[in-house]
Amino acid sequence: MVFSIRRWTSRIFFIIIFTLLLCLVTGSYRWLADAISPVHPYREPKGASLKVFVTDPGSPDSKDVADRLRWFYWYGE
């Protein structure tokens, strides 16, 4: 069996170049995704704006079936 040094060096060179380009592309993709995405979507708002949180209202006190069914369809509880 004959081993060609030229063939093996070209394969190794190809693998090295492929790995370097793959790292370059994935790194640039990560950089681009970080540059485009917002810094922190849940940060406290600046200026005169307010962040509003909705709490779940209490369940209806009546024992009426229609009220309970309306409650179930409206809030999914």
Secondary structure, DSSP 4 states (H G I P E B T S, - for coil): ----HHHHHHHHHHHHHHHHHHHHHHHHHHHHHHHHS-S-TTSPPPTT-----PPPPPPPS---HHHHHHHHHHH--
